[in-house]
Amino acid sequence: MFRAFTTAAFCIAAGAREIVLVNDHERALAMKRADPGLFLTGEIDGRPIAGFDVGNSPSAIERLDLGGRRVVQRTSSGTQGVVAASGAHAIALGSFVTAAATVRYLRERAEEVTIVAMGQNAIKDADEDL
């Protein structure tokens, strides 16, 4: 999730107007067939996905101009967790590059916070989850 939402932050910094998080790469590809202007970013098991514009790479995003574009993101952990929690009242996404803004948001708006670590592939604990 740290990399997923770092990549998402870089997409916003590159001018993206919206990021749609999905849990299925086939859905993302179908969305792009319906709207070729979409920008797809993501990975499966850490590898870039065929047919996507870039992998889950902040360094690849920082060189791009995504001005006004919609981005669709699919990752093996972060987006899986968000989609699984889509029924929650509110979801705040975090990464190291957004930590200060995330903390500010939570302090101002959240009475109660539940942290859900995504682990590796949203299945098993990762070292940073401990």
VOSENU-872803 format. One record per residue: residue number from 1; x, y, z of N, C-alpha, C, O, CB in turn. Coordinates in pm, whole numbers. Glycine has a CB too. Example, Ala and Ser with C-alpha at 12.3 -4.5 7.8 and 13.67 -1.06 7.14 Angstrom:
% VOSENU-872803
[pt 1; [1319; -569; 780]; [1230; -450; 780]; [1320; -330; 780]; [1424; -332; 846]; [1131; -447; 905]] [pt 2; [1285; -225; 708]; [1367; -106; 714]; [1290; 3; 787]; [1341; 114; 804]; [1408; -60; 572]] 
***
This chain:
% VOSENU-872803
[pt 1; [81; -119; 0]; [0; 0; 0]; [85; 124; 0]; [43; 228; -53]; [-92; 0; 118]] [pt 2; [206; 117; 59]; [289; 237; 62]; [324; 281; -80]; [318; 399; -112]; [418; 212; 143]] [pt 3; [360; 186; -163]; [396; 220; -301]; [272; 261; -381]; [277; 356; -459]; [467; 102; -369]] [pt 4; [162; 190; -361]; [40; 222; -436]; [-1; 367; -415]; [-32; 437; -511]; [-75; 129; -395]] [pt 5; [-2; 411; -292]; [-53; 545; -266]; [54; 652; -277]; [23; 771; -278]; [-116; 551; -129]] [pt 6; [180; 611; -286]; [285; 703; -330]; [266; 728; -479]; [273; 842; -525]; [428; 647; -300]] [pt 7; [243; 621; -555]; [217; 636; -698]; [93; 723; -720]; [94; 810; -808]; [198; 498; -764]] [pt 8; [-11; 701; -643]; [-133; 783; -656]; [-102; 930; -629]; [-151; 1018; -701]; [-242; 733; -560]] [pt 9; [-23; 957; -526]; [13; 1096; -495]; [92; 1159; -610]; [71; 1275; -643]; [97; 1103; -365]] [pt 10; [181; 1082; -670]; [257; 1133; -784]; [165; 1159; -903]; [188; 1252; -980]; [368; 1033; -823]] [pt 11; [62; 1077; -920]; [-35; 1101; -1029]; [-106; 1234; -1008]; [-125; 1311; -1102]; [-138; 986; -1037]] [pt 12; [-147; 1261; -885]; [-212; 1390; -855]; [-114; 1504; -881]; [-150; 1606; -940]; [-263; 1393; -708]] [pt 13; [10; 1488; -835]; [112; 1592; -857]; [138; 1614; -1006]; [174; 1724; -1047]; [243; 1555; -786]] [pt 14; [120; 1509; -1087]; [141; 1519; -1232]; [18; 1575; -1304]; [18; 1587; -1426]; [176; 1383; -1290]] [pt 15; [-86; 1609; -1227]; [-202; 1675; -1286]; [-327; 1592; -1305]; [-426; 1641; -1358]; [-165; 1727; -1414]] [pt 16; [-325; 1465; -1262]; [-444; 1381; -1277]; [-563; 1446; -1206]; [-548; 1501; -1097]; [-419; 1238; -1222]] [pt 17; [-680; 1438; -1268]; [-798; 1499; -1206]; [-874; 1401; -1119]; [-954; 1441; -1034]; [-890; 1554; -1313]] [pt 18; [-850; 1270; -1139]; [-923; 1169; -1063]; [-844; 1039; -1070]; [-779; 1009; -1170]; [-1067; 1149; -1118]] [pt 19; [-851; 962; -961]; [-791; 828; -961]; [-901; 731; -921]; [-964; 745; -817]; [-668; 819; -863]] [pt 20; [-923; 632; -1006]; [-1020; 527; -980]; [-941; 403; -940]; [-854; 358; -1014]; [-1113; 500; -1106]] [pt 21; [-972; 348; -823]; [-901; 230; -774]; [-985; 106; -804]; [-1104; 101; -774]; [-873; 241; -622]] [pt 22; [-921; 6; -864]; [-990; -118; -898]; [-909; -236; -846]; [-789; -224; -819]; [-1012; -131; -1052]] [pt 23; [-976; -350; -831]; [-907; -470; -784]; [-881; -571; -894]; [-824; -677; -868]; [-986; -534; -674]] [pt 24; [-922; -540; -1016]; [-912; -637; -1126]; [-852; -568; -1249]; [-907; -471; -1300]; [-1051; -697; -1159]] [pt 25; [-740; -620; -1296]; [-675; -558; -1412]; [-761; -568; -1538]; [-755; -480; -1624]; [-539; -621; -1437]] [pt 26; [-840; -673; -1550]; [-927; -687; -1667]; [-1032; -576; -1668]; [-1068; -525; -1774]; [-995; -825; -1668]] [pt 27; [-1081; -540; -1550]; [-1177; -429; -1543]; [-1111; -300; -1590]; [-1170; -222; -1665]; [-1231; -412; -1398]] [pt 28; [-987; -277; -1545]; [-915; -156; -1586]; [-897; -153; -1738]; [-917; -49; -1801]; [-778; -148; -1516]] [pt 29; [-859; -266; -1795]; [-840; -271; -1941]; [-972; -249; -2015]; [-974; -183; -2119]; [-780; -407; -1981]] [pt 30; [-1082; -303; -1962]; [-1213; -281; -2024]; [-1251; -133; -2015]; [-1309; -78; -2109]; [-1321; -369; -1956]] [pt 31; [-1220; -70; -1904]; [-1249; 72; -1890]; [-1172; 153; -1994]; [-1224; 249; -2050]; [-1213; 121; -1748]] [pt 32; [-1046; 113; -2019]; [-966; 186; -2117]; [-1017; 163; -2259]; [-1011; 253; -2343]; [-819; 144; -2107]] [pt 33; [-1066; 43; -2286]; [-1124; 19; -2419]; [-1245; 110; -2441]; [-1268; 160; -2551]; [-1166; -131; -2435]] [pt 34; [-1322; 132; -2334]; [-1439; 219; -2344]; [-1401; 367; -2346]; [-1473; 449; -2403]; [-1533; 192; -2227]] [pt 35; [-1288; 400; -2285]; [-1242; 539; -2279]; [-1090; 541; -2297]; [-1017; 537; -2199]; [-1282; 607; -2143]] [pt 36; [-1043; 546; -2422]; [-899; 540; -2451]; [-817; 650; -2385]; [-694; 640; -2379]; [-878; 544; -2597]] [pt 37; [-880; 755; -2337]; [-807; 863; -2271]; [-766; 831; -2129]; [-690; 907; -2068]; [-890; 985; -2271]] [pt 38; [-814; 720; -2075]; [-775; 681; -1939]; [-626; 647; -1935]; [-569; 602; -2035]; [-858; 562; -1890]] [pt 39; [-565; 670; -1821]; [-425; 634; -1798]; [-424; 522; -1696]; [-476; 539; -1585]; [-340; 758; -1749]] [pt 40; [-366; 407; -1731]; [-365; 291; -1642]; [-228; 275; -1577]; [-125; 279; -1644]; [-402; 165; -1718]] [pt 41; [-229; 256; -1446]; [-107; 228; -1372]; [-134; 111; -1278]; [-242; 101; -1220]; [-59; 353; -1292]] [pt 42; [-36; 23; -1263]; [-58; -88; -1172]; [42; -201; -1189]; [134; -196; -1270]; [-194; -141; -1189]] [pt 43; [18; -301; -1108]; [105; -419; -1109]; [28; -540; -1060]; [-75; -529; -995]; [231; -396; -1022]] [pt 44; [82; -657; -1095]; [38; -784; -1038]; [164; -852; -988]; [257; -877; -1064]; [-39; -874; -1144]] [pt 45; [167; -881; -859]; [285; -942; -795]; [412; -862; -823]; [519; -919; -841]; [304; -1085; -843]] [pt 46; [399; -730; -826]; [514; -642; -844]; [556; -619; -988]; [648; -541; -1014]; [628; -697; -770]] [pt 47; [491; -686; -1081]; [529; -672; -1222]; [429; -584; -1297]; [308; -592; -1271]; [538; -812; -1289]] [pt 48; [477; -502; -1389]; [386; -420; -1470]; [286; -508; -1545]; [315; -623; -1576]; [465; -333; -1570]] [pt 49; [170; -453; -1573]; [63; -528; -1638]; [61; -494; -1787]; [60; -376; -1825]; [-75; -495; -1572]] [pt 50; [60; -597; -1870]; [51; -576; -2015]; [-74; -496; -2048]; [-183; -525; -1999]; [50; -713; -2091]] [pt 51; [-57; -394; -2132]; [-168; -309; -2171]; [-185; -186; -2083]; [-262; -96; -2118]; [-292; -388; -2169]] [pt 52; [-115; -181; -1971]; [-119; -63; -1884]; [-14; 36; -1932]; [85; -1; -1995]; [-94; -102; -1735]] [pt 53; [-36; 163; -1902]; [57; 267; -1946]; [189; 261; -1870]; [295; 279; -1930]; [-6; 404; -1929]] [pt 54; [184; 237; -1741]; [304; 220; -1659]; [274; 122; -1547]; [158; 90; -1520]; [352; 357; -1600]] [pt 55; [380; 74; -1484]; [364; -10; -1366]; [326; 76; -1246]; [279; 189; -1261]; [492; -90; -1338]] [pt 56; [348; 22; -1129]; [319; 94; -1004]; [445; 167; -961]; [506; 133; -860]; [269; -5; -891]] [pt 57; [484; 267; -1039]; [615; 330; -1023]; [607; 481; -1011]; [580; 550; -1109]; [704; 293; -1139]] [pt 58; [630; 534; -891]; [632; 680; -876]; [735; 746; -967]; [710; 854; -1020]; [661; 717; -732]] [pt 59; [851; 683; -985]; [955; 745; -1068]; [912; 753; -1214]; [954; 845; -1285]; [1086; 667; -1056]] [pt 60; [832; 660; -1261]; [781; 667; -1399]; [675; 777; -1411]; [665; 841; -1515]; [722; 531; -1443]] [pt 61; [599; 797; -1307]; [492; 898; -1309]; [549; 1039; -1304]; [497; 1129; -1370]; [396; 876; -1191]] [pt 62; [655; 1060; -1226]; [703; 1197; -1204]; [751; 1265; -1331]; [763; 1388; -1335]; [814; 1197; -1103]] [pt 63; [779; 1189; -1435]; [824; 1247; -1562]; [708; 1278; -1657]; [729; 1328; -1767]; [922; 1153; -1630]] [pt 64; [586; 1247; -1615]; [471; 1258; -1705]; [386; 1381; -1677]; [390; 1439; -1568]; [386; 1135; -1694]] [pt 65; [310; 1420; -1778]; [208; 1523; -1763]; [73; 1454; -1775]; [32; 1415; -1885]; [225; 1639; -1870]] [pt 66; [4; 1440; -1663]; [-127; 1377; -1663]; [-238; 1481; -1654]; [-349; 1451; -1612]; [-139; 1277; -1548]] [pt 67; [-207; 1601; -1694]; [-299; 1714; -1682]; [-442; 1682; -1722]; [-470; 1657; -1839]; [-250; 1826; -1764]] [pt 68; [-532; 1682; -1625]; [-674; 1663; -1649]; [-718; 1522; -1679]; [-836; 1499; -1706]; [-714; 1747; -1760]] [pt 69; [-627; 1426; -1676]; [-664; 1288; -1712]; [-717; 1210; -1593]; [-684; 1238; -1478]; [-543; 1215; -1771]] [pt 70; [-801; 1113; -1624]; [-846; 1017; -1523]; [-747; 902; -1522]; [-703; 855; -1627]; [-992; 966; -1553]] [pt 71; [-712; 857; -1403]; [-618; 748; -1384]; [-694; 630; -1323]; [-776; 648; -1234]; [-498; 791; -1294]] [pt 72; [-666; 511; -1372]; [-718; 389; -1311]; [-598; 312; -1258]; [-502; 287; -1330]; [-802; 302; -1414]] [pt 73; [-605; 275; -1130]; [-493; 209; -1064]; [-536; 73; -1010]; [-642; 60; -948]; [-436; 297; -951]] [pt 74; [-452; -28; -1034]; [-474; -162; -982]; [-342; -211; -923]; [-241; -215; -993]; [-526; -260; -1093]] [pt 75; [-343; -249; -796]; [-223; -304; -734]; [-259; -433; -660]; [-376; -465; -641]; [-158; -202; -637]] [pt 76; [-157; -506; -621]; [-179; -634; -554]; [-216; -620; -408]; [-267; -715; -348]; [-56; -718; -566]] [pt 77; [-191; -506; -348]; [-224; -488; -207]; [-314; -367; -184]; [-430; -383; -146]; [-97; -473; -125]] [pt 78; [-262; -249; -208]; [-334; -126; -173]; [-473; -114; -231]; [-569; -91; -157]; [-255; -11; -215]] [pt 79; [-486; -128; -362]; [-619; -111; -422]; [-711; -227; -384]; [-833; -210; -380]; [-609; -100; -574]] [pt 80; [-653; -343; -357]; [-735; -456; -312]; [-805; -423; -181]; [-923; -450; -162]; [-648; -584; -297]] [pt 81; [-728; -363; -89]; [-784; -327; 41]; [-890; -221; 31]; [-993; -228; 99]; [-675; -280; 132]] [pt 82; [-867; -121; -53]; [-965; -13; -69]; [-1095; -68; -126]; [-1204; -35; -78]; [-909; 99; -159]] [pt 83; [-1085; -151; -228]; [-1206; -208; -288]; [-1279; -295; -185]; [-1402; -291; -177]; [-1171; -290; -415]] [pt 84; [-1204; -373; -108]; [-1266; -458; -5]; [-1336; -376; 102]; [-1436; -420; 159]; [-1160; -548; 59]] [pt 85; [-1285; -256; 129]; [-1342; -170; 233]; [-1436; -64; 176]; [-1470; 32; 245]; [-1232; -102; 311]] [pt 86; [-1478; -81; 53]; [-1556; 24; -14]; [-1688; 57; 56]; [-1748; 161; 28]; [-1584; -16; -155]] [pt 87; [-1734; -29; 144]; [-1856; -2; 219]; [-1833; 82; 343]; [-1929; 118; 412]; [-1921; -130; 257]] [pt 88; [-1708; 113; 373]; [-1677; 193; 493]; [-1729; 335; 477]; [-1744; 385; 366]; [-1525; 195; 518]] [pt 89; [-1757; 398; 590]; [-1805; 537; 589]; [-1705; 630; 522]; [-1743; 716; 442]; [-1833; 585; 733]] [pt 90; [-1578; 613; 553]; [-1471; 694; 493]; [-1344; 611; 491]; [-1321; 528; 578]; [-1448; 828; 572]] [pt 91; [-1262; 635; 391]; [-1134; 566; 379]; [-1028; 672; 354]; [-1041; 753; 262]; [-1135; 458; 264]] [pt 92; [-924; 672; 436]; [-811; 763; 416]; [-693; 678; 372]; [-656; 582; 440]; [-777; 845; 546]] [pt 93; [-634; 713; 260]; [-521; 638; 207]; [-393; 706; 252]; [-387; 829; 261]; [-527; 627; 53]] [pt 94; [-290; 627; 278]; [-167; 688; 325]; [-44; 626; 264]; [-43; 511; 220]; [-159; 679; 472]] [pt 95; [61; 706; 263]; [194; 661; 223]; [292; 754; 291]; [252; 853; 353]; [212; 661; 65]] [pt 96; [419; 725; 281]; [518; 811; 345]; [515; 952; 287]; [533; 1049; 361]; [657; 751; 330]] [pt 97; [493; 966; 157]; [493; 1101; 98]; [368; 1181; 132]; [368; 1303; 118]; [507; 1091; -52]] [pt 98; [263; 1114; 176]; [141; 1185; 214]; [117; 1183; 364]; [10; 1223; 410]; [22; 1124; 143]] [pt 99; [215; 1138; 441]; [195; 1118; 585]; [148; 1244; 657]; [51; 1238; 733]; [324; 1070; 648]] [pt 100; [212; 1356; 635]; [174; 1480; 705]; [31; 1520; 670]; [-46; 1556; 759]; [272; 1594; 671]] [pt 101; [-4; 1515; 544]; [-140; 1552; 502]; [-243; 1453; 557]; [-352; 1493; 596]; [-149; 1558; 349]] [pt 102; [-208; 1326; 559]; [-299; 1224; 612]; [-324; 1247; 760]; [-439; 1240; 805]; [-242; 1083; 588]] [pt 103; [-219; 1273; 836]; [-234; 1300; 979]; [-320; 1424; 1002]; [-408; 1424; 1088]; [-96; 1318; 1046]] [pt 104; [-296; 1530; 926]; [-378; 1652; 938]; [-525; 1621; 912]; [-612; 1663; 988]; [-329; 1761; 840]] [pt 105; [-551; 1549; 806]; [-688; 1513; 771]; [-754; 1436; 885]; [-866; 1466; 926]; [-691; 1429; 642]] [pt 106; [-684; 1336; 937]; [-741; 1253; 1043]; [-764; 1333; 1171]; [-867; 1317; 1236]; [-651; 1134; 1072]] [pt 107; [-671; 1418; 1207]; [-687; 1501; 1327]; [-809; 1593; 1315]; [-880; 1614; 1413]; [-562; 1585; 1351]] [pt 108; [-832; 1646; 1198]; [-942; 1741; 1178]; [-1078; 1674; 1165]; [-1180; 1734; 1200]; [-916; 1823; 1055]] [pt 109; [-1082; 1551; 1116]; [-1211; 1494; 1079]; [-1247; 1362; 1146]; [-1365; 1329; 1154]; [-1213; 1474; 934]] [pt 110; [-1152; 1288; 1192]; [-1181; 1152; 1238]; [-1188; 1143; 1390]; [-1094; 1181; 1460]; [-1076; 1055; 1186]] [pt 111; [-1300; 1093; 1439]; [-1312; 1068; 1582]; [-1248; 935; 1617]; [-1189; 919; 1724]; [-1459; 1070; 1626]] [pt 112; [-1259; 841; 1526]; [-1205; 707; 1548]; [-1134; 664; 1420]; [-1184; 687; 1310]; [-1317; 605; 1588]] [pt 113; [-1018; 601; 1436]; [-939; 558; 1320]; [-906; 410; 1336]; [-862; 367; 1442]; [-809; 643; 1306]] [pt 114; [-927; 335; 1231]; [-885; 195; 1226]; [-780; 185; 1116]; [-806; 223; 1002]; [-1006; 98; 1199]] [pt 115; [-663; 135; 1151]; [-556; 119; 1052]; [-558; -25; 1004]; [-554; -119; 1084]; [-416; 157; 1113]] [pt 116; [-564; -42; 874]; [-565; -174; 814]; [-443; -186; 724]; [-436; -123; 618]; [-697; -199; 734]] [pt 117; [-346; -266; 766]; [-226; -288; 686]; [-257; -393; 579]; [-320; -495; 608]; [-105; -333; 776]] [pt 118; [-213; -369; 459]; [-245; -457; 347]; [-151; -576; 333]; [-187; -674; 268]; [-245; -379; 220]] [pt 119; [-32; -569; 391]; [60; -681; 380]; [106; -704; 237]; [103; -614; 153]; [-5; -805; 433]] [pt 120; [149; -826; 212]; [193; -863; 77]; [75; -924; 3]; [19; -1026; 46]; [314; -962; 81]] [pt 121; [37; -862; -106]; [-75; -908; -188]; [-205; -916; -110]; [-294; -994; -144]; [-44; -1043; -248]] [pt 122; [-216; -836; -5]; [-335; -831; 80]; [-368; -968; 139]; [-484; -997; 170]; [-455; -779; 0]] [pt 123; [-264; -1052; 155]; [-285; -1187; 206]; [-203; -1213; 332]; [-257; -1257; 434]; [-250; -1290; 100]] [pt 124; [-72; -1185; 327]; [13; -1214; 442]; [84; -1088; 488]; [102; -994; 411]; [115; -1325; 409]] [pt 125; [125; -1089; 615]; [193; -973; 672]; [322; -941; 597]; [395; -1030; 554]; [223; -996; 819]] [pt 126; [347; -812; 583]; [475; -765; 531]; [554; -711; 650]; [497; -683; 755]; [455; -654; 420]] [pt 127; [685; -697; 633]; [770; -652; 743]; [721; -521; 804]; [724; -505; 926]; [913; -635; 695]] [pt 128; [677; -428; 721]; [636; -297; 771]; [502; -301; 845]; [463; -202; 906]; [627; -198; 658]] [pt 129; [431; -412; 840]; [301; -423; 907]; [313; -450; 1056]; [216; -434; 1130]; [220; -533; 843]] [pt 130; [430; -490; 1101]; [445; -529; 1242]; [453; -412; 1335]; [467; -431; 1456]; [567; -612; 1259]] 
***
